[in-house]
Amino acid sequence: MPRRVLIVNGHPEPRPSTFVAALASAYAAGAAAAGHDVRRIDIGALNLPPLRSAAEFAAPPSIAAVIDAQNDIAWCDHLVIVHPLWHGMQPALLKAFFEQTFRHGFAVTDETRNFPKPLLGGRSARIVVTMGMPAFIYRWWFGSAATRALAAGLLRLSGLKPVRQTVVGGTGGLTPAKAAAHLKAMGALGRRAA
């Protein structure tokens, strides 16, 4: 069954030759080859400021790129976020993107029994994170903290489920064969829109 897939390339550098961009492209190519509808947002091409107050979070966005991104998120059945791990978390520009797009009134609404009501149900998600350290160290020593926080504190809170994770470690020392294997795996995930 064809799905509507939105891929967010969360690398803040607009250069299309980053490994994160290559993973996003491999996922997109696999999804398109399987007949899924694909859209893509490249964070590095955006110039988004962080929100600075609760009032900004509660207000509708006024930046055209944010409105377009919200329309893409509302359109999709499956959201894929590919990003590098910087200082143990998402890059600041990707965090600004989340703040700008997953606002009150779009992702969540007024609290019900002291808990926000999710507005983006009916969608699934995959987080793909790259890092220099080995993946098992990130999982074992750091407990996959950044991906767990993104999955629980933003995506599932907004109603997306299931939220799956792929960790690509040791990117600084990837051989061409290992890089190709990761790209092939992304293409396979894209074909399944999983």
N, C-alpha and C positions, 0 to 999 in steps of 0.2 A: 504494500500500500504506500503510494508516494506521500512524503511528508514535506512540510515547509520548514526549511532549516536555515537558521541565522547563525553565521560564524562571526565571532568577534575576535579579531587579531589584536590582542592586548599588548603588543610590544609598542612602546612609545616612539621608537625610531621609525620614521616613514620609509626607510630603505626596504625594498621588497626582498632583499637577499638574506634577511635574518632567518635563522632556523625556525623561529616561531612562525614567521610568515610562510615558510615552506611547509610546515605542518598544517597550517590553516588551509593552504592551497591544496595539499594532498587530500585533506578531508573533503574540501569543496569538490574536487575532481571526482572523488569516489562517489559522493552523494549525487552529483549531476549525472554521472554515468549510470547510476541505478534509477534515474528518473525522478529524483527528488527535486523540488524547487529550492534554489539556494540564493541567499543574499549574504552580503559580507559587509562588515564595518571594520575599517582599519583605524585604530585609535591614534596612531602616529600622524594621521592626516587631519585630525581634529585639534582645535585649540580651545579646550574646555577649562574654565576656572573651577576650583573647588567651591562648594557651598560654604557660606560663612555664618549662617544663622538658621534657627528653626523656622523662621518666617520664610526664608528662601526655600527650604525643604518642602514647606506646605504650599507654596505658590506654584502655579503652572509654569512650565519652562517658557522662556522667551527666545532662546537660541534655536535657530532653524535646525542645526545638526542634532540637537537633543530631541526636538519634536520628531524629526525623521527617524532617529534611533528608537524612540518609543513606538512609532508606527511599525517599525520592523519587528520589535519585540512582540507587540500585540499580534502581528501577522503570523509569527512562527509557531510551529508545533514543538520544535526542538532547538534549544539554544546551546551553542558550543562556544566556550571561552578558552582561548589559547593564550597563555602568557608566560613570561619568564618569572622566576622567583628572584626578587631583589631585596636584600636585607631581610629575608625571611617572610616577605609578603608580596602582594601585587605592586607593580610600579605605581607611582603617585598619579600619573595621568589616567591609568585604568581605574583607580579608585575614584578620581574626579568624574569619570564617565559613569560609574555606578551611582555616585551621589546625584548626578544630574538626571539620570534616566529613571532610576528606581525610586522615584519620589512618592511622597504621601499623595494619595489620590490616583496614582497609576499602579504602583506595585502593592501597596497596602492602603487600608483606609482606617477610619476611626477604630479605636480599641473596642473589643468585645471581651468583657470579663478581664480587663487589664491586659489584653493581648491584641496586637494588630490583626486585622482581618485581611487575609491574602486576596489579591485580585488577579493573579496571573496563573491560576490553576489550569489544569488541562495541558500543561507543557512539561516536557522533560528537559534535562540539561546534561552536558558533559563539560567538565573542567579538565583541560590539558595544561599541565605546568611543566616547564623546563627548568633545569638548574645545573650548576656545575658539580655539586656534590652527588655522590651515588644515591639513587632512589631509596635504597634500603635504609640509609642513614637518615634521610628526611622522614621516612615513615617511622623508624624505630626511635631515633634520638629526639626528633622534633615533633613526633606524633602527627605529621601532616597538618600542622597547625593552620597554615594559611588556607589550604584547600578546604579543611573542615570548617573554618570560619566563613569562607565564601559560600560554601554549600548550605550551612545551617543559618548563618546570620543574614544572608541576602536572598539566596535562591529559594530554599525551602520555606523561609519566612514569607516569601512572596507567592508561594503556592506551587512552585515548580517541583515536580517529583516524577520519577526518581532522578537523583543527581548523582551521576557517576564520575569517577576520577581516573585520569591517566597521568602518571608521573614519569617524565623522561629525565633521568639523571645522567651525570657525567658528560654533559654536552660539550664541555671544553676539550675533551679528549676523544670525541667520537671519530672513529674511522669512517671512511666513505661507505663501507659495507654496513656498519651499524646505523649510520644515518639513513641509508637506503631502507634498512629494515624498519626503522621507526616510521619513515614516510609511507612505506607499504602498509604498515599496521594502521596508520591514520586513514589511508584510502579504504581499507576494509571496514573501519568503523563508519566512515562516510557512506559507504554503500548500504550499510544497515541503518544509517541515521540513528546510531546508538551512542 
